[in-house]
Amino acid sequence: MKHSLAGAALAVFVAGLPLTAFAADAPSIAVGALKIENAFARPTPNGATVGVGYLTIVNGGNAPDRLVSATSDVSAKTQIHEMKMQDGVMQMRELTNGLAIPAGATVALHPGGDHIMFVDLKHQVKPGDVINVTLNFQKAGKVSVPFKAAASMGAMAPSGAMGGMNMQ
Ligand SMILES: [Cu+2]
């Protein structure tokens, strides 16, 4: 009896841990009808000139919005990139007209897909570093979002959110 109780308590503790760490690492940020979630960056190798960041944008309103531009304190330029299949090869391309955020939609920028590109890095992005990004939405306006660098270069999610899913 004592053993099973202890086991149950431990299971609850362990199951609750990633969520707690996740909330601390990537706070949900509201701006207008939008909510920014899961923002994180990948650490970069020494000497790299570009870095990458990901986030999820939830449009809880009934009007479409658009992420038109971004700036960051780590790079000279910050671009919005999409991934597209071209001649059988996955290639990335700048979305010069920005990224549509349809009404009621959840738009997730995640590894392997669309992303925020930090171009002409001023310095290396190390695990745990926080990149201060300003996102500029057509309707919702500007919002500052911290992109914390994950623990590994292959991180698929913010540190702590899916500890077992990092690909080294
Ligand atoms: Cu890119």
Boltz pocket constraint, residues with backbone or C-beta under 6 A from the ligand:
constraints:
  - pocket:
      binder: B
      contacts: [[A, 81], [A, 92], [A, 93], [A, 115], [A, 116], [A, 117]]
      max_distance: 6.0
